[in-house]
């Protein structure tokens, strides 16, 4: 597993965990960031195996957590609750 180097990626994983997935625009709205920035983070998370994509066109892709991404999101949640 490749470690997560960007702290915002953890926030994105937690958001996807709470929403059950989504596209870059929806995650960006929820987190108050630009769609291009969130999409860049989602692409990186997909390349490293934390999320998987659905759809063939970049603007219409949706993202969902892989089992590894879900485990990291759960760990982030448990640290936030502590």
Secondary structure, DSSP 8 states (H G I E B T S, - for coil): ------HHHHHHHHHHHHHT-EEHHHHHHHHTS-HHHHHHHHHHHHHTTSEEEE-SSGGG-EEEE-HHHHHHHHHHHHHHH-
